[in-house]
Amino acid sequence: MSQDTATRVLEVEGLRRAFGGLVAVNDLGFAVGQGEIMGLLGPNGSGKTTALNLISGVLRSDAGTIRLMGQNIAGLASYRIARLGLARTFQLVRVLDGMDCRENIKAGLAFQKPHVPAAEAEVRIDALLDRVGLAGHDRRPAADLTYIDRKRLELARALAAKPRLLLLDEWLAGLNPSELTVGIELIRSLKADGITIVLVEHVMSAVRALCDRCIVMSSGRKIAEGATADVLSDAAVVKAYLGGVAADA
């Protein structure tokens, strides 16, 4: 945890969550600085998504503290955490299928306080649709969107509340090469806007392109932390996550 305390957006200490006899997250600790993109990596089942669920309030931790801008949010309801400046996307995309794209993003605006005036909301929705590549699709039902466009809509809804911290759970998964390039640039532009990002991802080319630092989990525990290139060449990471071969992809 090298960031100065004043610049930390997220601080996690001693985080633990068990499901019966399975300890999914075990004494996890890290900090993320303002405007940083941090990768949270590890093999399937290592506890990454559980960690995001604990941070965002989807699950309650058994132990530990989670501080967002210095405030302990552990145990708070997810809607209260969202109003404090945290937004996220999900590994299994969650959009409101009974609404069109514009209505989905308007739902995200509901978490802003003070409430956004109607005219300003409409302008912001148009800007977000354009930013994620859905311009002109505002009245398209969410249920009719392709997989990739559903991801775009979920991200636009997350951004509607102007989060300080954005959690992305495999948002780049399933993109073809051209879509991946666009997606990487989009995430990079969010950092330029000052948004702090924690990124769970298996696409190593994206991790190398985007992440300032990485943390690697295995069996619920943190096994490595540091600069991305150093972490991805760490012997313990290569053995636990990369199958014994350093990732160049």
C-alpha positions in Angstrom: 0.0 0.0 0.0 2.3 2.7 -1.3 -0.1 5.5 -1.9 -0.2 8.4 0.4 -3.2 8.2 2.6 -4.6 11.5 1.3 -4.7 10.2 -2.3 -6.3 6.8 -1.5 -9.8 6.3 -3.0 -10.1 2.7 -1.7 -8.5 1.0 1.2 -9.2 -2.7 2.1 -7.7 -4.3 5.2 -8.2 -7.8 6.6 -11.1 -8.6 4.3 -12.6 -12.0 4.9 -15.7 -13.9 3.6 -16.4 -17.6 4.0 -19.3 -19.7 2.6 -19.6 -22.6 5.0 -16.2 -24.3 5.1 -14.9 -22.4 2.0 -13.0 -19.2 2.6 -13.5 -17.3 -0.6 -11.6 -14.1 0.5 -9.0 -14.5 3.2 -7.3 -11.5 4.9 -7.2 -9.4 1.7 -5.7 -6.0 1.9 -4.8 -3.3 -0.7 -5.1 0.3 -1.5 -5.9 2.1 -4.8 -4.9 5.7 -5.4 -6.8 8.5 -7.1 -6.9 8.1 -10.9 -5.2 4.7 -10.8 -6.3 1.6 -12.7 -5.5 -1.5 -10.6 -5.9 -5.0 -12.0 -7.3 -7.7 -9.7 -6.2 -10.9 -11.2 -6.3 -14.6 -10.5 -7.5 -18.0 -11.8 -11.2 -18.8 -11.8 -12.4 -19.4 -8.2 -9.7 -17.3 -6.7 -12.1 -14.9 -5.0 -11.9 -11.9 -7.3 -15.6 -11.4 -7.9 -16.4 -12.1 -4.3 -14.0 -9.3 -3.4 -15.8 -6.9 -5.7 -19.1 -8.0 -4.2 -17.9 -7.3 -0.7 -16.5 -3.9 -1.7 -19.7 -2.9 -3.5 -22.1 -4.1 -0.8 -23.6 -7.0 -2.7 -22.2 -9.3 0.1 -21.3 -8.6 3.7 -17.8 -9.4 4.9 -17.2 -11.6 7.9 -14.3 -9.4 8.9 -12.2 -6.5 7.7 -12.6 -2.8 6.8 -13.3 -1.2 3.4 -12.8 2.5 3.2 -14.1 4.6 0.3 -12.5 8.1 0.4 -11.7 7.5 4.0 -15.2 6.3 5.1 -15.7 2.8 6.3 -18.3 1.3 4.0 -18.1 -2.3 5.2 -21.6 -3.5 6.0 -23.4 -0.7 4.3 -26.2 -1.4 1.8 -25.2 -1.4 -1.8 -27.4 1.6 -2.7 -25.8 3.7 0.1 -22.3 2.7 -1.2 -23.4 3.7 -4.7 -24.4 7.2 -3.4 -21.0 7.6 -1.8 -19.4 7.3 -5.3 -18.9 3.7 -6.2 -20.3 2.1 -9.4 -19.7 -1.3 -10.9 -20.4 -3.7 -13.8 -21.0 -7.4 -13.3 -19.4 -10.5 -14.8 -22.9 -11.6 -15.8 -24.2 -8.4 -17.4 -27.1 -6.8 -15.6 -29.4 -4.4 -17.5 -33.0 -3.6 -17.1 -34.6 -5.6 -19.9 -38.0 -4.1 -19.5 -36.7 -0.7 -20.3 -35.0 0.9 -23.3 -31.4 2.2 -23.3 -32.3 5.7 -22.3 -34.4 4.5 -19.4 -31.6 2.2 -18.2 -29.2 5.1 -17.9 -31.9 7.3 -16.3 -32.1 4.7 -13.6 -28.4 5.1 -13.0 -28.9 8.9 -12.5 -31.3 8.2 -9.7 -28.3 7.5 -7.4 -27.0 11.0 -7.8 -27.5 13.6 -5.0 -28.6 16.3 -5.4 -31.0 14.9 -8.1 -30.2 15.9 -11.7 -32.7 18.3 -13.3 -34.6 16.7 -16.2 -33.1 18.8 -19.0 -29.5 18.1 -17.7 -30.3 14.4 -17.4 -31.4 14.2 -21.0 -28.2 15.8 -22.2 -26.1 13.6 -20.0 -27.8 10.5 -21.2 -27.1 11.4 -24.8 -23.5 12.0 -24.0 -23.1 8.7 -22.3 -24.8 6.8 -25.1 -22.4 8.4 -27.5 -19.4 7.7 -25.3 -20.0 3.9 -25.1 -20.9 3.5 -28.7 -24.7 3.4 -28.5 -25.6 6.8 -30.0 -28.9 6.5 -31.9 -30.0 3.4 -29.9 -31.6 5.4 -27.0 -35.1 4.0 -27.6 -33.9 0.5 -28.4 -35.2 -2.1 -25.8 -32.4 -3.4 -23.7 -33.7 -6.9 -24.2 -33.0 -6.6 -28.0 -29.3 -5.6 -27.5 -26.4 -7.9 -28.5 -24.1 -9.2 -25.8 -21.5 -6.5 -26.5 -24.1 -3.7 -26.6 -25.6 -4.9 -23.3 -22.1 -4.5 -21.8 -21.9 -1.0 -23.2 -25.3 -0.1 -21.7 -24.3 -1.4 -18.3 -21.2 0.7 -18.3 -23.1 3.8 -19.4 -25.5 3.3 -16.5 -22.6 2.9 -14.1 -21.1 6.1 -15.3 -24.3 8.0 -15.0 -23.8 8.5 -11.3 -20.4 10.1 -11.9 -18.5 7.6 -9.7 -15.2 8.2 -7.9 -14.5 4.5 -8.0 -15.5 2.1 -10.8 -15.3 -1.7 -10.4 -15.2 -3.5 -13.8 -15.7 -7.3 -13.6 -14.4 -8.8 -16.9 -16.0 -6.0 -18.9 -13.6 -6.7 -21.8 -14.3 -10.4 -22.0 -15.9 -11.7 -25.2 -14.9 -8.7 -27.4 -13.4 -9.3 -30.8 -10.0 -7.6 -31.5 -11.4 -4.4 -32.9 -13.9 -4.1 -30.1 -11.1 -4.8 -27.6 -9.1 -1.9 -28.9 -12.1 0.4 -28.6 -12.8 -0.9 -25.1 -9.3 -0.3 -23.9 -9.3 3.3 -25.2 -12.7 3.8 -23.5 -11.4 2.6 -20.1 -8.2 4.7 -20.6 -10.4 7.8 -21.2 -12.2 7.2 -17.9 -8.9 7.3 -16.1 -8.2 10.6 -17.9 -11.5 11.9 -16.4 -10.1 11.1 -12.9 -12.1 8.0 -12.3 -10.3 5.3 -10.2 -10.8 1.8 -11.5 -10.4 -1.7 -10.2 -10.4 -4.1 -13.1 -10.9 -7.8 -12.9 -9.7 -9.2 -16.2 -8.3 -12.3 -17.9 -7.3 -10.6 -21.2 -3.6 -10.1 -20.6 -3.1 -7.6 -23.4 -5.7 -5.4 -21.9 -4.2 -5.8 -18.4 -0.7 -4.8 -19.7 -2.2 -1.9 -21.7 -4.3 -0.4 -18.9 -3.2 -1.4 -15.4 -0.7 0.7 -13.4 -0.5 -2.1 -10.8 -1.9 -5.5 -10.2 -2.9 -7.7 -7.4 -3.1 -11.5 -7.9 -5.3 -13.7 -5.8 -5.2 -17.5 -5.4 -7.5 -19.5 -3.2 -8.8 -16.3 -1.6 -5.4 -14.9 -0.7 -3.3 -12.2 -2.2 -0.1 -13.8 -3.6 1.4 -10.9 -5.4 1.2 -7.1 -5.7 3.2 -4.6 -7.6 3.8 -3.0 -11.0 2.0 -4.9 -13.8 5.1 -6.2 -15.6 6.7 -7.3 -12.4 3.6 -9.1 -11.2 3.0 -11.0 -14.4 6.6 -12.3 -14.4 6.5 -13.3 -10.8 7.2 -17.0 -10.4 4.4 -17.6 -7.9 1.9 -15.9 -10.3 3.1 -17.8 -13.3 2.7 -21.1 -11.4 -0.7 -20.3 -9.9 -2.4 -18.3 -12.6 -0.6 -18.5 -15.9 0.0 -22.3 -16.1 3.7 -22.1 -15.8 4.3 -19.8 -18.8 4.7 -16.0 -18.5 1.9 -14.1 -20.3 2.9 -12.2 -23.4 -0.6 -12.0 -24.9 
